[in-house]
Amino acid sequence: MNKKPELQRGLEQRHITLMSLGAAIGVGLFLGSAGAIKLAGPAILIAYALGGAVIFIIMRSLGEMAVNNPVAGSFSRYARDYLGPLAGFITGWNYWFLWIVTCMAEITAVGVYMQLWFPDSPKWLWALAALIVMVMVNLIAVKAYGEFEFWFALIKILAIISMIVLGLGVILFGIGNGGIAVGFSNLWSHGGFFPNGIQGVFMSLPIVMFAYLGIEMIGITAGEAKNPEKVIPKAIDTVLWRILLFYVGALLVIMSIYPWNEVGSTGSPFVLMFDKIGLRYAAGIINFVVLTAALSSCNGGIFSTGRMLFNLAEQKQAPKLFAKISKGGVPATAIMASAFVLLIGVALNYFVAEKVFVWVTSISTFGAIWTWAIILITQLKFRKSLSKAQVSKLKYKAFMYPVGPYLALAFLSLVMILMAYFPDTRIALIVGPIWILFVYIMYQVIYKDKK
């Protein structure tokens, strides 16, 4: 009798840590940060630090459940177990939708970056090429995918560290600036540290939170991790300080060298910074790095959508053909289905290229907030289901329970209110709820009675 194919447990500590960082360090930092800087000025550093702290609370809550029960569906499966089948269904399909939309943002960014080298080329062509390459990578065995993503993510992480070091050289010693130290005065010389007041910081929060989207992928990898009890806690505990280094450190350097009010939304602040100090060759290198960042994040997104569709199919909450696993141990049918839907992103780049980035980042942020809120609510329910003896045996616990999860939920509620307040992000609160309603109807009509 042939054994049924299973997802391979081929992901090691370094794969999972770099995959989660790779997913989080994408267009939100390299391209989206330009818009956030325009809104908050140098005070954007506070917004990123605050967002990072909230994300840490969310990740610890997810980690508590993932270590206790490491499965491929992660928070969708936990929502089903502790909040009911409908909650699991909506969360799983919402997360799939969230990454579909996020990958659209990533392939849109690819088109933006390629125009530095090919200014007259159409964005949609590069978006299509990026999609084809990433799908091919995802159809490889998971260990090969993890290895590819490890090196992909490592390129941009090393580039950010190099940029911070080089930037500090410019700031402190005037390297590349004729020996004239730039200093940190740009942080307060153009209208102060809070040039747009505290309102500017609030306005930036939806963009800031989009930047952190993808970090919850650590939970998705639990079903394919070699030693989840050891790997997942280490990945989560190291992620916060690394993200603070990459986001806060990198933007501190950029805004010290380049006045915040001159950072345009055309291209990446990283490229603009090197352009400013005359290192045009370095600008090309950085453009290559931010290009790999977008591809890496899209790569992780296709990974996530495939696994979530696979999990939903296993629970009879999606067509059963998505539960098929290839000889390489990957859910190939689910991956291909997600890729087919992503062609819409290519079409958007053809028809509404100017608006597509703001639209998709806003809708992605709505999906991410739903996912993060479900993680926190599920963890609160999970913990209440345990006896004192069971709680004492947990190998990894949520941070500041129960105060931490409640504070994080309040913060996420604030971000949703802000998205409703500002016209540019309001579209997310139209498309997002319509999608949730569609999924609810789909559950009631098709999947409610399936066992």
C-alpha positions in Angstrom: 0.0 0.0 0.0 1.5 3.4 -1.0 1.9 5.9 1.8 0.0 9.1 1.3 2.3 12.0 0.5 2.9 14.5 3.3 4.3 17.9 3.7 8.0 17.6 4.3 9.5 18.7 7.6 12.6 20.2 5.8 12.7 23.7 7.3 15.5 24.3 9.8 16.1 27.2 12.4 18.0 29.4 9.9 15.4 28.8 7.2 12.4 29.8 9.4 14.2 32.9 11.0 15.3 34.2 7.6 11.9 33.4 6.0 10.0 35.4 8.6 12.4 38.3 8.4 12.4 38.1 4.6 8.6 38.3 4.5 8.5 41.3 6.8 11.4 43.1 5.1 9.8 43.8 1.8 8.1 46.7 0.1 6.9 48.0 3.4 10.4 49.1 4.3 12.0 49.7 0.9 9.1 51.4 -0.9 6.2 52.0 1.6 8.5 53.8 4.1 8.7 56.8 1.7 4.9 57.5 2.2 5.2 56.9 6.0 8.1 59.4 6.2 6.0 62.1 4.4 3.2 61.7 6.9 5.2 61.6 10.2 8.6 63.0 9.4 11.4 61.8 11.7 8.7 60.8 14.3 8.1 57.8 12.0 10.8 56.1 14.2 8.4 56.1 17.1 5.6 54.6 14.9 7.9 51.7 13.8 9.1 51.0 17.3 5.5 51.0 18.7 4.3 48.8 15.9 7.2 46.4 16.5 6.4 46.1 20.2 2.7 45.2 19.4 3.9 42.7 16.8 6.1 41.0 19.4 3.1 40.5 21.7 1.1 39.0 18.8 4.0 36.7 17.8 4.4 35.5 21.4 0.7 34.7 21.5 1.0 32.8 18.3 4.2 31.0 19.5 2.4 29.7 22.6 -0.1 27.9 20.4 2.3 26.9 17.6 4.8 25.2 20.0 1.9 23.4 21.8 0.4 22.2 18.4 2.6 22.7 15.4 0.4 22.3 12.3 0.5 23.6 8.8 -2.7 25.7 9.1 -1.4 27.4 12.2 -3.8 30.2 13.4 -6.6 29.1 11.0 -6.5 25.7 12.6 -6.3 27.2 16.1 -9.3 29.5 15.3 -11.3 26.5 14.2 -10.4 24.6 17.4 -11.1 27.4 19.9 -13.5 29.8 18.2 -15.4 27.4 16.0 -15.4 26.2 12.3 -16.7 29.5 10.9 -13.9 31.5 12.6 -11.3 29.0 11.2 -12.9 29.2 7.7 -12.9 33.0 7.6 -9.4 33.3 9.0 -7.9 30.8 6.6 -9.6 32.3 3.5 -8.9 35.8 4.7 -5.2 35.0 5.1 -5.0 33.5 1.7 -6.7 36.7 0.3 -4.3 38.9 2.3 -1.2 37.3 0.8 -2.7 37.3 -2.7 -3.1 41.1 -2.4 0.3 41.5 -0.7 2.0 39.6 -3.6 0.3 42.0 -5.9 2.0 44.9 -4.0 5.3 43.1 -4.2 5.1 42.4 -8.0 4.0 46.1 -8.4 7.2 47.1 -6.6 9.2 45.0 -9.0 7.9 47.0 -11.9 8.8 50.3 -10.1 12.3 49.2 -9.3 13.0 47.8 -12.9 12.1 51.2 -14.3 15.3 52.6 -12.8 17.2 50.5 -15.3 14.6 50.4 -18.0 12.6 53.7 -17.7 10.5 53.1 -20.8 9.5 49.5 -20.1 5.9 48.6 -19.0 5.5 47.8 -15.3 3.1 45.0 -16.0 5.7 43.0 -18.0 8.1 42.9 -15.0 5.2 42.0 -12.7 4.4 39.0 -14.9 8.0 37.9 -15.1 8.4 38.1 -11.3 5.2 36.0 -10.8 6.4 33.3 -13.1 9.8 33.0 -11.4 8.4 32.9 -7.9 5.9 30.2 -8.8 8.7 28.0 -10.2 10.7 28.4 -7.0 7.7 27.4 -4.9 7.2 24.2 -6.8 10.5 22.9 -5.6 10.8 20.6 -2.5 10.3 22.7 0.7 14.0 22.3 1.8 15.2 23.7 -1.5 12.6 26.5 -1.2 13.8 27.3 2.3 17.4 27.3 1.1 16.6 29.6 -1.7 14.6 32.0 0.6 17.4 31.9 3.1 19.9 33.3 0.7 17.4 35.7 -0.9 16.6 37.2 2.5 20.2 37.2 3.6 21.1 39.5 0.6 18.7 42.2 1.7 19.6 41.8 5.4 23.3 42.2 4.7 22.5 45.1 2.4 20.6 46.9 5.2 23.4 46.4 7.7 25.9 47.6 5.1 23.8 50.7 4.4 23.5 51.4 8.2 27.3 51.1 8.6 28.0 53.2 5.5 25.3 55.8 6.5 26.9 56.1 10.0 30.2 56.8 8.2 28.6 59.6 6.3 26.8 61.0 9.4 29.8 60.8 11.8 32.9 61.1 9.5 31.6 62.6 6.2 32.6 59.6 4.1 31.4 60.2 0.6 30.5 63.7 1.5 33.8 65.5 1.1 34.9 64.7 4.7 32.0 66.9 6.0 30.1 65.0 8.7 26.4 65.3 8.1 25.4 64.7 11.7 21.9 64.0 13.0 20.5 67.6 12.7 18.2 66.6 9.8 16.1 64.8 12.3 14.9 68.1 13.9 16.0 70.9 11.5 13.0 70.7 9.1 10.0 71.5 11.3 11.1 69.6 14.3 11.1 65.9 15.2 7.2 66.0 15.0 6.8 68.2 11.9 3.2 67.1 11.4 2.4 66.7 15.1 1.2 63.6 16.8 -1.5 63.4 14.1 1.3 62.6 11.6 2.4 59.6 13.7 -1.2 58.3 13.8 -1.7 58.8 10.1 1.4 56.7 9.4 0.3 53.7 11.5 -1.6 51.9 8.7 1.5 52.1 6.5 3.8 51.1 9.3 1.7 48.0 10.2 1.7 46.9 6.6 5.5 46.8 6.8 5.2 44.2 9.5 2.9 42.0 7.5 4.4 38.5 7.0 6.1 38.0 10.3 3.3 35.7 11.4 4.6 33.3 8.7 6.6 31.7 11.5 3.4 30.1 12.6 2.7 28.8 9.0 6.1 27.1 8.9 5.3 25.1 12.1 3.9 22.1 10.1 7.2 21.9 8.1 9.7 22.7 10.8 12.2 19.9 11.8 12.1 20.7 15.6 9.2 23.2 16.2 9.6 23.2 20.0 13.1 24.6 19.7 12.9 26.4 16.3 9.8 28.5 16.7 10.6 30.2 20.1 14.1 31.1 18.9 12.8 32.6 15.7 10.1 34.7 17.5 12.4 35.9 20.3 15.1 37.1 17.9 12.7 38.7 15.4 11.8 41.9 17.4 15.3 43.3 17.9 16.3 42.4 14.4 13.3 44.3 13.0 14.0 47.3 15.2 17.5 47.3 13.9 16.4 47.1 10.3 13.5 49.4 10.3 14.4 52.0 13.0 18.1 51.8 12.3 17.8 52.1 8.5 15.3 54.9 8.6 17.3 56.8 11.2 20.3 56.8 8.9 18.2 57.7 5.8 16.5 60.7 7.5 19.8 61.9 9.0 21.5 62.1 5.6 18.4 63.0 3.5 16.0 65.6 4.8 12.7 63.9 5.5 10.7 66.5 3.5 12.7 65.7 0.4 12.1 62.0 0.4 9.8 61.5 -2.5 7.5 58.6 -3.1 9.1 58.0 -6.5 11.3 55.0 -6.1 12.8 53.8 -2.8 14.3 56.1 0.0 17.2 53.7 0.0 18.1 54.4 -3.6 17.5 58.1 -3.1 19.9 58.2 -0.2 22.8 56.9 -2.2 21.8 59.1 -5.1 22.0 62.1 -2.8 25.6 61.5 -1.8 26.7 60.9 -5.3 27.2 57.1 -5.1 25.2 56.3 -8.3 26.9 52.9 -8.7 25.8 52.1 -5.2 22.3 53.2 -6.0 22.1 50.5 -8.7 23.3 47.9 -6.2 20.7 49.0 -3.7 18.0 48.9 -6.4 19.0 45.3 -7.0 18.7 44.6 -3.3 15.3 46.1 -3.0 14.3 44.2 -6.1 15.3 40.9 -4.4 13.5 42.1 -1.3 10.2 42.4 -3.2 10.8 39.0 -4.9 11.6 37.4 -1.6 8.5 38.7 0.1 6.4 37.6 -2.8 8.1 34.2 -2.7 7.0 33.9 1.0 3.5 35.0 0.1 3.1 32.3 -2.5 4.4 29.8 0.1 1.8 31.0 2.6 -1.2 31.0 0.2 -0.3 27.5 -0.9 -0.1 26.1 2.7 -3.3 27.9 3.8 -5.3 26.5 0.8 -3.8 23.1 1.6 -4.9 23.4 5.2 -8.4 24.5 4.3 -8.8 21.6 1.9 -7.6 19.1 4.6 -10.4 20.5 6.9 -12.9 20.2 4.0 -13.2 24.0 3.8 -11.8 24.3 0.3 -11.9 22.1 -2.8 -10.2 18.7 -2.0 -7.9 19.0 -5.0 -6.0 21.6 -3.1 -5.0 18.9 -0.6 -2.9 17.1 -3.2 0.8 17.0 -2.5 3.5 16.6 -5.2 6.3 14.1 -5.1 8.5 16.9 -3.8 6.3 17.3 -0.8 4.7 20.6 -1.7 1.0 21.5 -2.2 1.5 22.1 -5.9 -2.1 22.4 -7.0 -2.8 25.0 -4.2 0.3 27.0 -5.3 -0.8 27.0 -8.9 -4.3 28.2 -8.0 -2.9 31.1 -6.0 -0.6 32.0 -8.9 -3.5 32.1 -11.3 -5.4 34.6 -9.1 -2.2 36.7 -8.9 -2.6 37.4 -12.6 -5.1 40.0 -11.5 -2.2 41.9 -10.0 -0.5 41.9 -13.4 -3.7 43.3 -14.9 -4.0 46.0 -12.3 -0.5 47.1 -13.2 -1.6 47.4 -16.8 -4.8 49.3 -16.1 -4.3 51.3 -12.9 -0.6 51.4 -12.4 -0.5 54.7 -10.5 -3.1 53.7 -7.8 -2.4 50.0 -7.4 0.3 50.2 -4.7 -1.8 52.3 -2.3 -4.9 50.2 -2.9 -3.3 46.8 -2.3 -1.3 47.9 0.7 -4.4 49.2 2.4 -6.4 46.1 1.7 -3.5 43.9 2.9 -3.3 45.9 6.1 -7.0 45.2 6.8 -6.4 41.4 6.2 -3.3 41.5 8.4 -5.2 43.2 11.3 -8.0 40.6 11.1 -5.4 37.8 11.2 -3.5 39.4 14.1 -6.7 40.1 16.1 -7.8 36.4 15.6 -4.4 35.2 16.8 -4.8 37.3 20.0 -8.4 36.3 20.6 -7.7 32.6 20.0 -4.7 32.7 22.4 -6.9 34.2 25.1 -9.5 31.5 24.5 -6.8 28.8 24.3 -5.3 29.8 27.7 -8.7 29.9 29.4 -9.3 26.3 28.3 -6.2 25.1 30.2 -6.0 24.1 33.8 -3.3 25.7 36.1 -1.3 22.5 35.8 -1.5 22.6 32.0 -0.4 26.3 31.9 2.6 25.5 34.1 3.6 22.9 31.5 3.5 25.2 28.5 7.0 25.3 27.0 6.5 28.8 25.5 4.2 31.5 26.8 2.5 34.6 25.6 4.1 37.9 26.7 2.4 39.8 29.5 -0.7 37.6 29.5 -3.5 38.7 29.6 -2.6 42.5 29.6 -0.3 42.2 26.6 -2.9 40.7 24.2 -5.6 43.1 25.3 -3.3 46.1 24.7 -2.4 44.7 21.3 -6.1 44.3 20.4 -6.7 48.0 21.5 -3.8 49.1 19.3 -5.1 47.2 16.2 -8.6 48.7 16.8 -7.0 52.2 16.7 -5.3 51.4 13.4 -8.6 50.3 11.9 -10.3 53.6 13.0 -7.4 55.5 11.4 -7.8 53.6 8.2 -11.5 54.7 8.1 -10.6 58.3 8.8 -8.1 58.8 6.0 -9.4 58.7 2.4 -6.3 56.9 0.9 -6.8 53.9 3.1 -10.6 53.9 3.3 -10.9 51.5 0.3 -9.6 48.8 2.6 -12.7 49.1 4.8 -14.8 48.7 1.7 -13.1 45.8 0.0 -12.1 44.0 3.2 -15.6 43.6 4.8 -17.1 42.8 1.3 -14.5 39.9 1.1 -15.3 38.8 4.7 -19.1 38.8 3.8 -18.4 36.8 0.6 -16.4 34.2 2.6 -19.2 34.0 5.2 -21.8 33.4 2.5 -19.5 30.8 0.9 -19.2 29.0 4.2 -23.0 29.0 4.9 -23.9 27.9 1.3 -21.1 25.4 0.5 -19.1 24.3 3.5 -21.1 24.6 6.7 -22.3 21.0 6.8 -19.2 19.3 5.5 -17.4 17.0 7.9 
